[in-house]
């Protein structure tokens, strides 16, 4: 799936996308739609009990 290809796993809780707080799936989709011109996207999440940051270069 797309989520697996970008490194997300089942159970991951996304907290921020490019430093913007994401409090709901709707907010996440809104933020993602606003990132179409960005070259780099960072996703701050919690996996298990560990905070992580994933970084993606958009081509």
Helices and strands as residue ranges (DSSP letters): H 2-5, E 13-17, E 20-21, H 25-33, E 40-47, E 50-57
